[in-house]
Amino acid sequence: LEGTIPKIGNDSLIIKGDLKINSPLTTNNLTLLLLGNLENNFPKLHINGTIIFTGNRNVTISGEEEIFFENFLLYSSGSVKLLQNISATNFTVKSGTVNLTNYSLEGEGTLTIENGAIMQLRGTQRFPSRYTNYNLQSLSTVEYRGARQNVTAVPGGYGNLVLTGFDTKTIIENISINTNFIFDCNVNAKKSDITIYGNWVNQNGNFSSQSSVIFAGEHTSVQGTSTVFHNVHVTQNSQTILEQNIFADDIEVVGKLDAQNYSLSATHNFSLGNYALLRTTSEGPF
């Protein structure tokens, strides 16, 4: 495809197959609905308007040259996989899965991941960090699936955060998680605090930290494999339920902690605030 796409009808164009670009292309502020793969071999291609990847296929963005999008939208029951770096002023995953693999996504506008949508990062890829605004809805998911990845903070917090795959994931900044934190690998939080408003789910992973895990949600829980923490803090408005044994150097409870059926162990200090509530049937952390 080359040249200028004329405006037609309602200013939208549906491409049911693949789109391959080898020469200059002007999209004329159209909305392009693409059901297939996108391949670009033309330098500094800028697609103005909006491109919507839709349908139910698992497609790729590839080619010899990077693509600059004005507005990128994934609205699909399938996925889009990057095989080339891309830039998008505004990047939205409304449904489906976008797999950045080990390629970069850059932009200056708004990055949105809506409820039920997934962004996957592989290789040593970090979460895109140059956007001005972030909107990760509470039931969105970001998955770090690579090797030796650094996990960075997101303004407003992650929805669901999943750490999986080989090697260690290192949390290098204080992060917040609005729903669930799920991991099955080695996680090193170093001196970074983790604030969680949903569920902590350890699926046979290993967690190490020199800082705090802060349970701040109205209904939070600790699930899965027993976890060894450094500091555990249950905030004033939090009601946290243990569904697995936990061990920590220091535990501070200001809200409510229900540990009736599991072991709660603090090797150094245990603090119970003035209006805190602790339910336990074990010999306790005292």
Disulfide bonds with the S-S distance in Angstrom:
none
